[in-house]
Amino acid sequence: MDCIFCKIIKGEIPSAKVYENEHVYAFKDINPNAPVHVLIVPKTHIASVDEIDCSNVCTAAEVFKAIPHIAKICGLENGYRVITNVGEDGGQTVKHMHFHLLGGTKLAVKLN
């Protein structure tokens, strides 16, 4: 598999790790869109939220369980935004389900 996020999880590509447990890996985005911009990925390869099914829903749930812990680690006490992109029209550039955790400033309500 030639997935960049799988390679990051395996340590084949360096990253600025923020959080890790047996199910989830989180690291700083190399092109941040906010003062805090962390990518949160399941360690199991799931292409996108469209691929969530009975066989991997527990893995997806582990990502959501980790998000508040990661936000706390990042000092996001006044709130944050969690975004995922699905498919080409949705702006997904890496075909490994991932969530963007954004914060550290008051974020605009209107999305560009």
C-alpha positions in Angstrom: 0.0 0.0 0.0 1.3 3.4 -0.9 -0.6 5.5 1.7 1.3 8.4 3.1 -0.6 8.3 6.4 0.1 4.5 6.8 3.8 5.3 6.3 3.6 8.1 8.9 1.9 5.8 11.4 4.6 3.1 10.8 7.4 5.8 11.3 8.6 5.5 7.7 7.9 9.2 7.2 8.7 11.6 10.1 5.9 13.6 11.7 5.4 15.9 14.7 3.4 13.5 16.9 0.8 15.0 19.2 -0.9 11.8 20.5 -0.9 8.1 20.0 -2.6 5.1 21.4 -3.2 1.6 20.0 -5.9 2.8 17.6 -5.2 6.4 16.8 -2.2 8.5 15.7 -2.4 12.3 15.7 0.3 14.7 14.3 0.7 18.3 13.3 -0.3 19.3 9.8 2.6 20.5 7.8 0.5 23.3 6.2 -1.6 24.5 9.1 -4.8 26.5 8.6 -5.0 27.6 12.2 -2.6 28.1 15.1 -3.4 24.5 16.1 -4.0 22.1 13.2 -3.6 18.4 14.0 -4.5 15.5 11.7 -6.1 12.6 13.5 -6.0 9.2 11.8 -7.0 5.6 12.7 -4.0 3.3 12.6 -6.2 0.9 10.6 -6.5 2.0 7.0 -10.0 3.2 6.2 -10.2 5.2 2.9 -12.9 7.7 4.1 -16.0 7.9 6.2 -17.8 6.3 3.2 -15.9 3.1 4.1 -17.1 2.9 7.7 -19.1 -0.3 8.1 -19.8 -3.0 10.7 -16.2 -4.3 10.5 -14.5 -1.0 11.4 -17.1 1.2 13.2 -15.3 0.5 16.5 -12.0 1.9 15.0 -13.9 5.0 13.8 -15.3 5.4 17.3 -11.8 5.2 18.8 -10.9 8.3 16.7 -13.9 10.2 18.2 -13.0 9.1 21.7 -9.5 10.5 21.2 -10.5 13.9 19.9 -11.3 15.5 23.3 -8.0 14.2 24.7 -6.1 15.6 21.8 -7.9 19.0 22.0 -6.9 19.1 25.7 -3.3 18.3 25.0 -3.3 21.1 22.5 -4.7 23.6 25.0 -8.0 24.1 23.2 -10.1 25.1 26.1 -12.5 27.5 24.4 -13.5 25.2 21.6 -12.3 23.8 18.3 -13.4 22.5 14.9 -13.2 19.0 13.6 -13.4 18.5 9.8 -13.2 15.5 7.5 -13.2 15.6 3.7 -14.7 12.8 1.6 -13.9 12.2 -2.0 -12.4 14.4 -4.7 -15.3 16.9 -4.6 -15.1 17.0 -0.9 -11.4 18.0 -1.0 -10.0 14.7 0.2 -6.4 14.5 -1.0 -5.2 11.5 1.0 -7.3 8.4 0.8 -7.0 7.5 4.4 -9.8 8.7 6.7 -8.5 11.6 8.7 -9.9 14.4 10.8 -8.5 18.0 11.0 -8.6 19.4 14.5 -8.4 23.2 14.2 -8.3 25.8 16.9 -6.1 28.2 18.9 -8.1 31.2 17.7 -11.7 32.2 17.1 -12.5 30.5 13.9 -14.7 32.0 11.2 -18.2 30.7 11.1 -18.4 30.9 7.3 -16.3 28.2 5.5 -14.5 29.3 2.3 
